[in-house]
Amino acid sequence: MGDAGRAAVEKANAEFYAAFEAADLDRMSAVWAAGAFAPGVSCVHPGWPMLRGREEVLRSWALIMANTTYIQFVLTDVETDVYEDHAVVTCKENVLTADEDTETGFLAGGSIVATNLFVRDGDGWRLLLHHGSPILNTTEEE
């Protein structure tokens, strides 16, 4: 697949986070696999049970976006592996969230380890599985 394939997967991965940051459900919907892949679309938000099926996953994103005033991701430790028609991106999501009701606007920061599995369809790379797990009690020594 080479560098071009890796770049295309990384672009699709970046669009996933950009759609979330923009709270744009249309963009988020375009990121996720559809058609024959729709029943297998899966998502685990940190602390949530497994969601399965494109409709259920997109409903969860609509709910999250409706209740998120501001979110920003800084991705680190990004690793991309491409295997013919599927690809895996692992990364650390360094998350900043803000609440418009707080005086400073800053609410919380945290880290999540994420696995994103992409499949290639006729329109490019689409997200089939997102799994995010919070990183708890990390220290610099670890």
Salt bridges, closest charged atoms under 4 A:
GLU15 OE2 - ARG27 NE 2.74
GLU55 OE1 - ARG59 NH1 3.96
ASP85 OD1 - ARG120 NH2 2.89
